[in-house]
Amino acid sequence: MRLTIVTPAALIAEVDPVRHVRAEDPTGSFGILPGHADLLTVLVVSVLVYRDEAGRERFVAVRGGVLTVRERRAVEVLTREAVASDDLDQLERDVLVRYRRTAAAEEEAARGLRRLEGALLCRVADHLRITGPRHGVPRLEPR
């Protein structure tokens, strides 16, 4: 089975063959062995683990992404950011903490943007109610 991990900026890993891949999506951790059925899933911030032909475990911290299994022999991971390491403790201590902070900050920013969009729409609707129809824009009436 071939494993490919890609970010927009770099090819992080291209390993052939691999014996096993373990990843994590919103439903939890799962494993992929050679011959696995085709699969498409969204990954969460986590550490992807794979075992190479010599039986050594390798680790890649991923900042979410998409994992596909194609033709029962190709595992592909597309992710925003990834760091490969043989030191799982270092990945969990440094990289995953940074990825999780970044994901939390992005979610908070998205919530703030949604609040601003909602407030803007309310202000526009209020303005249209107060000023009445203009330039062919129908007047909004309360329900």
C-alpha positions in Angstrom: 0.0 0.0 0.0 1.3 3.5 -0.9 0.9 6.5 1.5 1.2 10.1 0.2 0.8 13.1 2.5 0.7 16.5 0.8 0.3 20.1 2.0 -0.2 23.1 -0.3 3.5 23.9 0.1 5.3 20.5 0.2 5.2 16.7 -0.2 5.5 15.5 3.4 5.7 11.8 2.8 5.6 9.3 0.0 6.1 5.8 1.3 5.6 2.6 -0.6 5.0 0.1 0.8 3.4 0.8 4.2 1.9 -2.0 6.3 -0.6 0.0 8.3 -2.0 3.6 8.6 -3.8 4.9 11.6 -5.7 8.3 11.5 -8.4 10.1 13.2 -11.6 11.7 12.0 -14.5 13.3 13.9 -15.9 9.8 14.8 -12.6 8.6 16.3 -9.4 6.7 15.4 -9.4 4.1 12.7 -6.9 1.9 10.9 -6.2 1.1 7.3 -4.6 -2.1 6.1 -3.7 -3.1 2.5 -6.8 -4.1 0.6 -9.0 -1.6 2.6 -12.2 -0.5 0.8 -12.2 2.9 -0.9 -12.8 5.6 1.7 -13.1 9.4 1.9 -13.1 11.1 5.3 -12.2 14.4 6.9 -9.4 14.3 9.4 -9.2 16.3 12.6 -6.1 17.8 14.1 -4.2 14.7 15.2 -1.2 12.5 14.7 -1.3 10.1 11.8 0.7 6.9 12.4 2.0 4.6 9.8 4.2 1.5 9.8 6.8 1.1 7.1 8.0 -2.1 5.5 10.6 -2.6 8.2 7.9 -2.4 10.8 9.0 1.0 12.2 6.3 3.4 13.3 6.5 6.9 11.9 4.4 9.9 12.9 3.0 12.9 11.1 1.0 15.6 12.9 -1.7 16.9 10.6 -3.8 20.0 10.9 -7.0 18.4 9.7 -7.4 17.5 6.1 -8.9 14.9 3.8 -7.9 11.2 3.7 -8.8 9.0 0.7 -8.2 5.3 0.1 -8.3 4.5 -3.6 -8.2 1.2 -5.5 -7.5 -0.7 -2.2 -3.8 0.3 -2.4 -3.3 4.1 -2.3 -3.8 6.2 0.8 -3.6 9.9 0.2 -3.8 12.7 2.7 -4.3 16.3 1.8 -3.8 18.7 4.7 -3.2 22.4 5.4 -0.1 21.7 7.4 1.9 18.7 8.5 5.0 17.9 10.4 6.7 14.5 10.2 8.8 13.2 13.1 10.0 10.0 14.7 9.4 11.5 18.2 5.8 11.2 19.1 6.2 13.0 22.4 7.6 16.1 20.6 4.8 16.1 18.1 2.1 15.9 20.8 3.9 18.4 23.0 4.8 21.1 20.5 3.0 20.7 17.1 -0.4 19.4 18.1 -0.7 22.1 20.8 0.0 24.7 18.2 -2.4 23.2 15.7 -5.2 23.0 18.2 -4.6 26.7 19.3 -4.7 27.7 15.7 -7.9 25.8 15.0 -9.5 27.3 18.1 -8.5 30.8 17.1 -9.9 30.2 13.5 -13.2 29.0 14.9 -13.5 32.0 17.2 -12.7 34.3 14.3 -15.4 32.5 12.2 -17.9 32.9 15.0 -17.1 36.6 15.3 -17.5 37.0 11.5 -20.9 35.3 11.6 -22.0 37.7 14.4 -20.9 40.7 12.4 -22.7 39.4 9.3 -25.9 38.9 11.3 -25.6 42.4 12.8 -25.0 43.9 9.4 -28.0 42.1 7.9 -30.2 43.3 10.8 -29.0 46.9 10.3 -29.7 46.8 6.5 -33.2 45.4 7.1 -33.9 48.1 9.7 -32.7 50.7 7.4 -35.0 49.4 4.6 -38.0 49.4 6.9 -37.4 53.0 8.1 -36.6 54.6 4.7 -39.1 52.7 2.6 -38.7 51.7 -1.0 -35.9 53.2 -3.0 -34.8 52.8 -6.6 -37.1 49.8 -7.2 -36.3 48.0 -4.0 -39.6 46.8 -2.4 -40.4 47.9 1.1 -40.0 45.1 3.7 -43.1 44.6 5.8 -43.1 42.8 9.2 -44.8 39.4 9.2 
